[in-house]
Amino acid sequence: MKKFEPEGHVVSGRLAEFRLMKLTRAVAGDALVLEGIRIPDPEEGGRREIDMVVATKDEILFVEQKHWSGSFTITSEGRFFQKRNNGGTLMHKNIVAWTARKGDILCDLHENRCDKSAPPSRTVLVFSNKNLEWEPLPDEVPAEAYDELGFIDMIEKMNKSPPSEELRETLMGFGTWDTIHLNGGRTVHGDILNYPYEKRNCEIKNSGLFGLITGPKSLLSTGQVVTDQSGPLISVVGEDGSRIIPFAHISKIEFSNPKAAWG
């Protein structure tokens, strides 16, 4: 089976998402913070992912994180034109409108489920790469934009009362990505397509250097012992195809939230 290695900017982007989530949860108080929730799209089909949702009693933030480098400008159509540090250019979609649309879908699903409106929402962009040069968004762009520290400062200052139970239940009913934590601290997100045991979150202890002599040995907290290079088959976000990640390379597995009927 072919092994797919993600490009460097994809890996750094995932690490930036993990860092931003940890920082946000550290200062979020009683607010509900969720990452990578996947909502059904009733108009176009399929599912849409929202990078981060921050929900309180008074408001809900729909957050899109970009770890771009170089610089960008916004076209008259609202698209983001990026000039990368390596000299390349990329024309991105209107990420403000796209993020707001996903937020609207989520709010509509909540209202249809509860016959009650979601609190007012805000569309937030976070540009987390210090190597990106950018100017404040024009006044006519219906979104807020921050660097990493600016976003965390904003979260610290907002009213962080918990969301209503109805909104919490709606948000927790959407699926997320399965997450595999690799030895050394990296994580990969995606859909685990095939797993040899019952799908339960687990931590894994590996034989390490001693395994070079005795052969690999992985002890799963769910009770299984693995002595070969088997592992979950996962379709990783940002990669083509799917691949097996051996248990010997894994320190922890977290499965997606079970989806509710509306998710």
Sequence and secondary structure as in RCSB ss.txt:
>XXXX:A:sequence
MKKFEPEGHVVSGRLAEFRLMKLTRAVAGDALVLEGIRIPDPEEGGRREIDMVVATKDEILFVEQKHWSGSFTIT
SEGRFFQKRNNGGTLMHKNIVAWTARKGDILCDLHENRCDKSAPPSRTVLVFSNKNLEWEPLPDEVPAEAYDELG
FIDMIEKMNKSPPSEELRETLMGFGTWDTIHLNGGRTVHGDILNYPYEKRNCEIKNSGLFGLITGPKSLLSTGQV
VTDQSGPLISVVGEDGSRIIPFAHISKIEFSNPKAAWG
>XXXX:A:secstr
       HHHHHHHHHHHHHHHHHHHH TTSEEEEEEEEE TTT SEEEEEEEEE SS EEEEEEE   EEEEE 
TTS EEEE TTS EEEE  HHHHHHHHHHHHHHHHHHHHSS    EEEEEEE  TTEE     TTSSSEEEEHHH
HHHHHHHS      HHHHHHHHTSB  EEEEETTS EEEEEEEE SS    EEEEE GGGHHHH   EEETTS E
E SS   EEEETTSSS EE  GGGEEEEE      TT 
